[in-house]
């Protein structure tokens, strides 16, 4: 799943636990390729709302 939405209607929500890490990884719909992204950059660019969503 991509860490960004290119449609502004849905709100992007992340678990606060993500903010405890330096990097996040995602596959961009290709199981054979992964990308790393700075969590700080993700928050700066995507401005997600942090809410508990993982148990």
C-alpha positions in Angstrom: 0.0 0.0 0.0 1.4 3.4 -0.9 2.0 5.9 1.9 0.4 8.7 0.0 -3.0 9.4 -1.5 -3.2 11.3 -4.8 -6.9 12.0 -4.1 -7.4 14.6 -1.5 -10.8 13.3 -0.4 -9.8 10.4 1.8 -7.9 11.4 5.0 -4.6 9.6 5.5 -4.3 8.1 9.0 -1.3 6.4 10.5 -0.8 4.5 13.7 1.3 6.6 16.2 3.7 3.7 16.4 4.9 4.7 12.9 6.3 7.9 14.3 8.7 6.0 16.6 10.7 4.9 13.6 13.2 6.6 11.3 12.2 4.8 8.1 9.2 3.1 6.6 9.1 0.6 3.8 6.5 0.0 1.2 6.2 -2.2 -1.9 4.3 0.2 -4.3 2.3 -2.8 -5.7 5.4 -4.8 -6.7 6.2 -7.8 -4.4 9.7 -7.9 -5.7 10.7 -4.3 -5.0 10.5 -2.2 -1.8 11.2 1.4 -1.2 12.4 3.1 2.0 11.1 6.5 3.0 12.1 8.7 5.9 9.1 8.9 8.4 10.0 12.5 9.0 9.7 13.2 5.3 6.5 11.3 5.0 4.9 13.4 7.9 6.2 16.6 6.3 4.8 15.8 2.8 1.7 13.8 3.5 0.6 15.3 6.9 -1.2 12.2 8.1 -3.4 12.2 11.2 -2.0 9.9 13.9 -4.6 7.6 15.5 -4.3 4.2 17.1 -5.2 1.7 14.4 -3.0 -1.3 15.2 -3.4 -3.6 18.2 
